[in-house]
Amino acid sequence: MTLSLAARWAVVDIEGTLTPTRQVHEVLYDYARPRLGPWIDEHPDDPEVVAAVHRIRELAQLPESAGTAEIVAVLHGWMDADAKVAPLKTLQGLIWERGYATGELTTELFPDVAPALRSWHDAGVQLAIFSSGSVTAQVAAFSHTTEGDLTPLFDRNFDTVNAGPKREPGSYRAIADALQTRPADLVFLSDVPAELDAAAHDGWQTVGLARPGEPFADADFGTHRVVDSLARVKVVPA
């Protein structure tokens, strides 16, 4: 059975929706973990790195004298907890960007993803990403996928810095404002019920992804429409 929707924009989550969770928790996290310290030490004058380190010290209540080892210990703790902390996401994004550029990383997509995104895009629906991963990481990830460079499909990218936390309705209001679109003409697709709740609270259309083998496969999606594959979703322009 195909779920048909009319929307001006389709906004998609990444982890568990477009890519297997292991792509982040195993491949990307394992790639970034040993590189965090060296990256900080090798980029002492990079404004993004300097700002991220300063914010890490603030959030972790570390003294200005705290060295790289202490900062990395905090970062590893956040990674172990899968914490969505902006300065961590910034540093990870920079490291992943390098990994994709050198060919060491490739984003694995679910097989239904690229055909669905291309179909919606070709129909005239505009596409955007909303992920806890930084915009830098998003662009890098979709530049090098198992289906090639998909960045031309996306018109906008949102993260927790330029939009806000994914489980708060205000973030979806910020995205709707940025896209200059009524919430009713937006659809958000995610595997996380709490994110869908936040989007629906702001008046968005929502679709839950309950993919077999993924962490939220058996979650309670409440009143949200639910599919197990993007092949079951048709989006046409509103």
Secondary structure, DSSP 8 states (H G I E B T S, - for coil): --EEEE-SEEEE--BTTTB-HHIIIIIIHHHHGGGHHHHHHH-TT-HHHHHHHHHHHHHHT--TT--HHHHHHHHHHHHHTT---HHHHHHHHHHHHHHHHTTS--B---TTHHHHHHHHHHHT-EEEEE-SS-HHHHHHHHHSBTTB--GGGEEEEE-TTTT--TTSHHHHHHHHHHHT--GGGEEEEES-HHHHHHHHHTT-EEEEE--TTSTTTT---TTSEEES-GGGEEEE--
